[in-house]
Amino acid sequence: MRAGAGMIRKGWWLVLLAVLGVAGQALAEAKFTVVNRTGRSIAAIYASPSRSGDWGRPLNTAPLANRAEAEFRPTSQECRQDVLMEFGPGREEQRFKVDLCASPRLVWGEPAPNSDDPSFEFINGMQLPIVELYVAPSGQLASAFDLLITGAVPPSGRLWVSLPAGQGCLVDVAIVLADQTRREVSPLETCSVRDFTIR
């Protein structure tokens, strides 16, 4: 695979980048129910769009007791959100890329359903800026790829890569650094994680 920094080739996946101001799907009425079956009280409940990286303020005004349930309305109207439960100092549990549109009832204390969303936050862990970034379904990097950036991603820079849910969790990633060094990483399973740092 070889492409110049200004070339954009449409691949199998349509990639929407939050850095360009693209919001996600919207909820007609964003709300979800938390059912506490953890055996302990939940001190704080948070929900935030997966692409934001900021939890904001707790949604609850009082702890949620064991075996209790309550409905909450997140600030954002997006379907795909990360959800955080705090049980006390240093004790918390998270679920990434939860589809609140399809699953508005979250039971805590039971195994979480697997996410089908391969979207992830790409983090540049290299010492140089990344001038080209490509993502494709695993095994298709040479034939179906997208150039995802129009400017360099600096060291420690972050970029949200939005990919369609339900079309596979394994992806391949390729980068070109500012000194034209190339690197590919494959396969990556990104449904169960929120971010990936290339090093």
Secondary structure, DSSP 8 states (H G I E B T S, - for coil): ----TT-----SS--EEGGGT----B-SS--EEEEE-SSS-B-EEEEEETTT----S-S-SS-B-TT-EEEE--SS-BSEEEEEEEEETTEEEEEEEEETTT--EEEETS---------EEEEE-SSS-EEEEEEEETT-TTTS-EE--SS-B-TT-EEEEE--TTS-SEEEEEEEETT--EEEEEEEE-TT-SEEEE-
